[in-house]
Amino acid sequence: MKVGVAEKLIDIAFTPTPYSDRAYKVEICCKDTLLEIKQQIESRDLGSRVGASVAGNSHKTSVNGAMLVTWHAKQPFPDVRIFTDNRDVPVPQKKNILIIENEECFLNKEDTYQFAAKHCGLTIPIEAIEFVYGSGNSITNRRIIPYLKATSGQVLCLFDLDLGGLRTYANLLKAGLSLACTKFLFPSDLEDRLKVSKRKATQDELDKLDKVYGVTSETDLIITAIRHYQTTIEQESYRA
């Protein structure tokens, strides 16, 4: 049953005789049904998402592809990029990429850009930026990484100032993005924001920050401040 075979077929094919709570004798009752079960199992790719779903747990495998939502300044509607193994990797249409983790901030990309320009030291013109919806750690999907690497300028990361955001940034670098061209954006008044933040960091999160310490001097500064104030920041608060 764990591989998606109907219980009825199993009942027809086998007859169990219990000897104890843990010992059984199993006899084959119908060879034709046994053959049918074998054919069902062999015909399924249990390593695929579909096959794993038939087996009862699709989350054991990853989706056979990835999607990325991209947007440009003054563009009325965003584009959706599709990444699968049988497609050529598309190329960014702008020189620089700004990954926005939060959906609210992405949907208000121009305002988010203005915040980053005013508070996070962003100096690249908005016309030279491709906005990308990060959606958490999904931006580190192995199929998307070549797209991010293909940019000729910088990959700018506007992530939450917490373990999740820092880990996503570390994973991007681990996947091969250039440290020199991949920047973690955070507001210059970081400590003031952490002081008043109501988003408390759990002890478990504070402990796990050790795993992302030492990636860059900038992210180490963020980690030190989070540990001191024991709070974190969702980038959605930037719109307050």
N, C-alpha and C positions, 0 to 999 in steps of 0.2 A: 504493500500500500504506500510505502514511503517513496516509491518511484512512480506513483500515479496509476498503478494497476487496480482495477475495480475489485472490491472485496468479494463480489459475487463470483468473479472468475477464480479467485483464490480458493473459495469454498468448493467450487466444482473440481478444481485440479488436485487438491490435497485433502487428506483426512488425517488430522492429528490425534494421537492417542497419548494422553498424559500418563506418565509414570510417577511424577511428583510435581511439586510447584515449579521446578526448574528443568525438568527432564521430559521431553516429548519424543514420541516416535511419529514421524510423518511419512505417510504413504502417498504415492502418486495414484490418483483415481482415474484421471483422464489425460492421456498423453496429448491428445489434440488440443485440449485447453492449455496444457503446459507449453506447447509449441506456440500458441497464440500469445501467451504471456511473454515468452522469450522475444517474439517478433516485436511486440509493443515496446519492450525495454530497449532493444537494439536499435529501433527506428528513431528513438528520441535522443536528442543532444542534450543531456542533462547538464552540460556546462553552459548552456545558453540560458538567458532569462526566461524564455518561453518554456524550455524543458524543465527548469527548476520550478516554474510556476505549476506545471502539471504534477510535479513531484510534491507540491504542497508548500514550497517556500521560495518565492522568487527572489527574496533578499539575499540568498546565498551567492548570487552572481550579480555583476553590474549590467547596466543597460548597454545594449550593443550600439552605442552611438552617444552623441551629446548635442546639446543646443546652446546657442549663445545669442543673447539679444544685444544688438548694437544700435547706436543712435548718434546723430551728428547735430550740431547747433543749427537751428532753424529748419531742420528736417521735420515735416509734419508727423511722420510715423516711423517707428523703429524698424530695423531689419532683423530677421532671424537667420542666423547661420547654422547650418546643419553639418555635423562632423560624424562620418562613419568611415570604416576601414576601406570601403570601395569608392570613396570620393576623394578628389584632390582637395588639399587644405586650402581654403580661401585666404586671401591676403587682406590685411587691414586697409581701409580706404584713406585713412589719415596717418600722419607721421607718428603721432603719439596716442597712447591708450590711457584712459582714466577708468579704472575698475571701481565701480560703486557697489558696495556690498548690500546696502539697504534699498529695498524697493521704493519706499517713499522718497528717498533722496534721488534715486535714479529717475523716477517719473517727473521730478522737478530739477532736471539736470542743469539748467541754466542758473537757477538759484544756488544749487550745490557748487557749481563752478565758481560763482562769485564768492561764496564762503571760503572755498579753498584758496582763491586768489588773495582774499583779504586776510585770512587767518593762518593759512598753512604754507605760505611762501610759494604758491604756484604762480609761475610767470609765463607759462606757455599760452599763446593766444587760443581762445576757444575754438577758432576756425581750424586749428591744427590738431584738434583732439577728437578721438573716437571714444564715445562713452560706452562702457560695457557693463552690463548688469552682472555682478559677481555671484549672487545667490549663495553666500557661504563658501564652503570648501569645494563646491562643484566647479569653481573656476580652475581648480588644479587638475581637472580631468586630463588624462594623458593625451586625449585627442585634441584638446583645446590648446595645450602648451605650445605646439608648433605655430599656431596662429599668433599667440602672444610674442613668441620669439621672432616672428616675421616683421614686427614693427621696426622701422628704421630710426625711431627716436626713443622715447622713454615709456615705460609702463609705470603708471602712477597708481598707487593703491590707497583708496579711501575706505578703510575697514573700521569696524568697531574697535574701540580701545579696550580690549579684553583678551582673554586667552584664545578665544576662537579666531579673532582677527589677526592676532600675532602669529598663531599657528598656521593660518592660511598663507600669510606672507612668507613664513619660513618654508612652507611646502612648495611655494612657487620657486623660490631660490634653489631648493633641493632638486626640483624638477629640471633645472637647467637655465632658468632666466638669469641674465647677467646682473650681478650685484651693483655694478656701476650704473646700470640703466633702469633698475627697478627700485622705486622709491616708496617708502611708507609715509603717507601724509598724516600729519596730526597738527592740531592748533597750537600756536605759540603760547597761548595761555592755558596750557594743559593742566598745570597744578591748580589754578583757580577753578577750573571746571570739575576736577576731581574732588576738590574740597566741598563743593555744593551738590555733588552727584548723590542721588538717592539710590543708585544701583550698587548695592553692596557686593563686594567680591567674597565668595565663599572661601573657606580655608582650603578646600580641595583645589579650587582654582588657583589660589595663591601658591600652593605647593607645586602645582604643575607648571607654573611659570618658569621653573628651573629648566624645563625641557626646551624652552625657546629663548633662554638667555644666552647671550654671546653671538647672536646672529649679526647685528649691526650695533654701532654705538647709539644710534637714534632709538632703536627699539629697546635697547637696554635702559635708556633714559625713561621710556614709557613704563617699563616693567618696574623700575625702582620707584617711580611715582605711584603706581598702582599699589605696590606693596606698602608704601608709606601711608597712603590715605585709605587703603583697603576698600576702594571703590573702583568702578569701571564706567565706561561711557559708550552708549549706543550712538552712532552717528546721526540717528534720527533726531536727537536732541539739538543738533546743529541748526535745525529749522525753527527752534523755539524763539 
